[in-house]
């Protein structure tokens, strides 16, 4: 089967989501996609969805050879997960260029047995939350975004962005400040471009809150509760486009933090 078959599977699943009329169920399903995105942030959004649809509980995936090199074997009867790997060639300057995608077989950690793996999960607690906040402040500095902490004095207002400047409430605890800052960073990265300005307020909020959710979930922080994280009137193509932007922005923030943390 070629890559188009697997991309069609993704589209069909998103069409099912778009057709769901139960708002609570739809929002919960969308949140589950974001949980997978938080675990597999380094993967393309297509592969995140392929992993999610194949095994929602997956935590770490790798091919047969990689698991073997780690001293683990595939459990008998395990169903392989198919994702898409880039096919590359070298151009005139000897740089790798992606020309196609090819299906490859991977398995989740839960489908293997053998030698124990070292704990690699990042979990931030206590003083580490302040380090995470400091990392996000550095991210803003690198991106040329001015950042200020102020007593906003308005009930329920955690922060806001103004295109080149972010204000965060100085009265909230560090966990909430991290949530808020990632949310506002997402607005800065996504919604002050010509294309971003054309999005509805609901879409902007869904994208920003989703990015905050993914980043905070990845680092083990408590996330703000939400009730609107579903694209209620979006078709499958719009849902896919939003997931692509959420995945891209989450990766940019997580990658930066992981590099300097």
N, C-alpha and C positions, 0 to 999 in steps of 0.2 A: 504494500500500500504506500502511496506517495504522500507528501506533506499536505496536499490539498484535502485528502480524506480526513486527516486529523483536524485541520482548520475548520472543516465543515462540521465536525463533531462539536467543536467549541461553539460555533455559530448556532447550532441546533439547541444546545443547552441554554445559551443566552436568550434564544427565542422563547424557550419555556419560561425563563425568569421574567422576560418582558410581558408574557401573557398571564402571569400570575396575578390574580385579582385580590388575594388576601394580603393587605399591606403589611401586617405583622410578619407573616411567613416570608414575604418578599424581602423585607428589611433584614430578617434573621439570616436568610440565605446569602444576601449581599455581604453581610458581616462575616459570614463563614469564608467567603472568597477572600476577604481582607485578612483573615487569620492565616490563610495559606500564603498570601502575599507577604506577610510579616516573616514567615519562616523561610520562604524561598525568594527573597528580595533580589538576589543576584540573577535570577532567571528572567527571561522575557515574560510578558504578561500572558502570551499564548501558552507557554510551558507551565506557568503557574496554574492556569486553568486546566490544562491537560492532567497535571498532577492531582489537582483538587477533584476533578470528575472521576479519576481512576481510584483514588484513595484519599478521602478528605482528612484522615488522621495522620497522613504522612508527615514525618519530621525531618528526615535526611534521606536523599536519594543518591544512588551511584550505580555505575555499571558493574557487571560481573567481575571484571578484572580488578577494579578498584576495591571492591569488597574483599576479594581474594588477597590483595596486597595488604589489607588491614587485618587479615587473619579471620575473616568471617565468610561463611558459605550461605548460599540461598536455600531457604527451607523448601523441602519437597512440596510441590503443589502450589507454590506462590505464583500469583498472576502478575506478569510483567507490566510495568507502566511504560507507555510509549510517549516520548517527548521528541522535539525536533532539534537536531544539532545542525549548526551552520556548515555548509560546504564552501571551502575557500580556495582561491587560487592566488598566485603572486602576480602583481601587476608589473609594469615596466620598471618601477622603482623598488621592486622586491618587497612590496608591502602586501599583507594579506587582505584580500577583498572577498566579501561574502557574495557568492553567485547563486546559492540555492540553500534549501534546508532539507535534511534527510531524517527520517524516523530512526530513533535509536531506543534501545531497551535499557531501562533502569529498574532498580528495586529499592524499596524503602528499608530503613534500618529494621523496622518491625518484621520484615520478611526475611531477615538473616539471623544467623546464630554463630557463636564462636567467641573469639577474643573480645573482651570488653574494650570499648572506645573511651579515650580520655574525654572528660566533660569539656565541651567547647561552647556551651551556651553563655551568652552575656546576660547577666542579671544585675541591674543597678539598684542599690539600696543605700539609704543613709547618705553619707558624704558623696557617694558616687553620683547621686542625682544632681548635686551641685556641679560636679565635673561635667555631667551631660549638659547642664544649662550653660556652663562656660564654653563648651564645645559649640553649642548653637550660637552663642554670642560671637565666637570667632568666625563661624560660617557667615553670619550677617556682615561682619567686618570685611571678609574676603569678597563678598558679593556687592559691597558698597551700599549696604542697607543700614541706615541709621537706626539705632535701637535705644529706647528710653524706657525706664520703669517709673511709673507715676501712680499716685493715689487717684484713681479714676473717679471715685466718689459716686459712681452710678451702680445701683444694685444689679448684679448679673452681668456686668460688662467686664470681661476678662482681659480684653485687649482689642486692638484694631490696627489695620495697615493703611497707608496713604500713598503707596507707590513710591518706594525709596525710603520709607520710614515706617517703623513698627513701634507701637506703644503697648506695653504690657503692664498689667496691674501690679503694683509693688506690695499689695496687701495679701496676695494669695501665697499659698505654700509653694515650695519648689516644684513639686510634682505638677501642680496646676499651671505654674509658669512655663514649664517645659511643654505641656500639652498646648497651651495658648501660643507659645512662640512658634512651634512647628506649624500649627494651623495658619498663623499669619505669614510665616515664611512661604507656605504653599500658595497663599494669595499673591505674594510678591512675585514668585516664580511663574505662576500660571495666568494671572488675571489682569496684568497691566500691559500685555502684548495686544496687538491689534485684534488677533483672534480671540484672546481671552476676554477682551472687553465686550464681545458679542454674546457671551454666555449669560444665561438667566441667573438671577441672584441665587435661586435654589441650586443650580448646577455648581456655581462657585462654592457655595457652602458645603455641598456634598463632597466635592473634590478636596477642599481644604480639611474638612473634618476627617475624611478617609485617610489622607496622608498623615495627619496627626495620630490617628488610630493605629495605622500600620507601623509607624516609627516607634511609638510608645509601646506597642505590643512586642515589637522586636527586642526592645531593650528591657522588657519585663516591668514596665511602669504601669500603674493603674491608669486606666483611660477614662475620659469623661463619658458619662452615659449619654446615649443618643436615641432618638426615636424616629429620625427621618432619614436614616442612611439607606434609602432605596430610591431608585430613579423611577418614580411612580408612573410617569407618562412617557418614558423613554422606550424606543424600540431596541432591538438587539444590537444594531449597529451603533447607536448612541451609547448604550451600556458599554460596548467594547471600547469605544473611543475614550470614555471616561475612565475605564479600568486601565487603559494604556497610559493616560496622563498621570493617574494616581501611582501606578507602578514606577514610571519614569522618575517622578518627583521624589517618591519615597526612597528609591535607590540612590538618588543624588545626595539626599540628606544622610541616609544611613552610611553610605560609602565614606562621606567626609568625616562623620563622627568616628567611625571604626578606624580610620586612618590616623587621626590625631589623638584619640582617647587612650 
